[in-house]
Amino acid sequence: MLAGDRTSDWLGIEVQEVSDGHAVITMMLRPEMLNGFGIAHGGMIFSLADTAFAMACNPARSSPDTVTVAAGADINFLGQGVAGSLLTAVADRRQQAGRSGIYDVQVHQRLADGSTDVIAEFRGRSRTVRRP
């Protein structure tokens, strides 16, 4: 799925694990990903969470005739992302009913001193549709 994803490539996203309904990915928070206050731009955190969501929705052995896309998503920012920290997004399916699903993604930050904290909670709503 990420082979043609130039945004995820630019973000430096690395896949740690993927299975049906679950994904773990990481991204180093670089200086150009910060906002005017010197903390992580919310769009960078959202993009990381959204990518983990997409990977959990689209396992490698899914149907070649369909894709699962976001029908909607919400995010709550709980902390400040610091340049140089490693961000990890962990996505898990919560419910699946027919072509619709609900996924939660937690974004953790690991600082240079080794400490970690949760900086965002994301909830995505998926819909499986015919491949374009």
Legacy VTK file of the C-alpha trace (Angstrom):
# vtk DataFile Version 3.0
C-alpha trace
ASCII
DATASET POLYDATA
POINTS 132 float
0.000 0.000 0.000
2.822 2.433 0.796
4.763 1.672 -2.402
3.151 4.592 -4.259
2.484 6.786 -1.210
4.815 9.749 -1.691
3.484 11.555 1.387
4.330 8.680 3.730
7.742 8.438 2.061
8.388 12.166 2.648
7.216 11.821 6.262
9.735 9.005 6.766
7.112 6.559 8.012
8.423 3.095 8.828
6.191 0.054 9.231
6.848 -1.956 12.388
3.974 -4.462 12.140
0.731 -4.955 10.235
-2.005 -7.544 10.502
-5.732 -7.602 9.824
-7.174 -4.781 11.946
-3.847 -3.749 13.504
-0.831 -1.630 12.520
2.177 -0.079 14.237
4.213 2.577 12.398
6.847 5.124 13.410
8.059 8.532 12.265
10.898 10.773 13.481
9.609 14.289 14.151
11.882 16.557 12.102
12.280 20.365 12.453
10.366 21.049 9.207
7.345 19.266 10.760
6.955 21.916 13.479
4.481 24.783 13.572
5.190 28.431 14.414
5.239 27.614 18.140
8.086 25.120 17.693
5.951 22.040 18.412
4.634 19.329 16.082
2.197 20.618 13.484
-1.134 18.911 14.114
-1.304 17.880 10.470
1.881 15.828 10.859
0.458 13.921 13.827
-2.873 13.463 12.030
-1.084 12.163 8.919
0.834 9.593 10.944
-2.349 8.403 12.690
-4.286 8.370 9.411
-1.612 6.218 7.769
-1.696 3.689 10.624
-5.507 3.651 10.317
-5.293 2.975 6.564
-2.805 0.156 7.062
-4.974 -1.532 9.709
-7.991 -1.264 7.353
-6.207 -2.719 4.312
-4.329 -5.911 5.177
-2.150 -7.458 2.459
-4.594 -10.291 1.839
-7.670 -8.092 1.310
-9.786 -8.348 -1.839
-8.126 -7.011 -5.014
-11.506 -5.541 -6.050
-11.988 -3.277 -3.012
-10.163 -0.753 -0.846
-11.068 0.541 2.572
-10.992 4.312 2.922
-11.748 6.851 5.622
-15.382 7.859 5.942
-14.386 10.279 8.703
-11.925 10.793 11.522
-11.449 12.791 14.705
-8.308 13.519 16.688
-7.659 14.791 20.187
-4.239 16.319 20.816
-3.121 15.492 24.355
0.477 16.688 24.358
3.113 18.548 22.392
5.293 16.789 19.862
8.973 17.714 20.282
11.471 17.846 17.400
13.780 14.830 17.414
11.299 12.560 19.143
10.194 9.246 17.680
6.429 9.066 17.177
4.697 5.687 17.169
1.120 5.200 15.987
-0.711 2.044 17.085
-3.974 1.359 15.235
-6.579 -1.224 16.239
-9.980 -2.170 14.858
-12.721 -1.746 17.463
-15.779 -2.785 15.435
-16.588 -4.091 11.964
-20.094 -4.337 10.549
-20.419 -5.128 6.852
-18.473 -2.513 4.901
-18.074 -0.118 7.866
-15.539 -0.151 10.683
-14.289 1.849 13.638
-10.572 2.086 14.455
-8.687 3.733 17.299
-5.128 5.003 16.929
-2.926 6.101 19.793
0.138 8.230 19.020
3.039 7.929 21.484
6.149 10.071 21.648
9.547 8.737 22.751
11.905 11.481 23.817
15.701 11.455 23.702
15.843 10.551 27.419
13.788 7.389 26.705
10.569 8.573 28.338
7.264 8.145 26.497
3.859 9.768 26.599
0.634 9.702 24.599
0.282 12.873 22.545
-2.842 12.073 20.500
-5.908 9.831 20.295
-7.472 9.353 16.835
-10.737 7.608 15.935
-11.330 6.667 12.308
-14.485 5.447 10.616
-13.873 3.284 7.566
-15.867 2.239 4.531
-14.959 -0.505 2.061
-15.626 0.526 -1.545
-14.868 -0.756 -5.050
-11.302 -0.115 -6.158
-11.189 2.914 -8.514
LINES 1 133
132 0 1 2 3 4 5 6 7 8 9 10 11 12 13 14 15 16 17 18 19 20 21 22 23 24 25 26 27 28 29 30 31 32 33 34 35 36 37 38 39 40 41 42 43 44 45 46 47 48 49 50 51 52 53 54 55 56 57 58 59 60 61 62 63 64 65 66 67 68 69 70 71 72 73 74 75 76 77 78 79 80 81 82 83 84 85 86 87 88 89 90 91 92 93 94 95 96 97 98 99 100 101 102 103 104 105 106 107 108 109 110 111 112 113 114 115 116 117 118 119 120 121 122 123 124 125 126 127 128 129 130 131
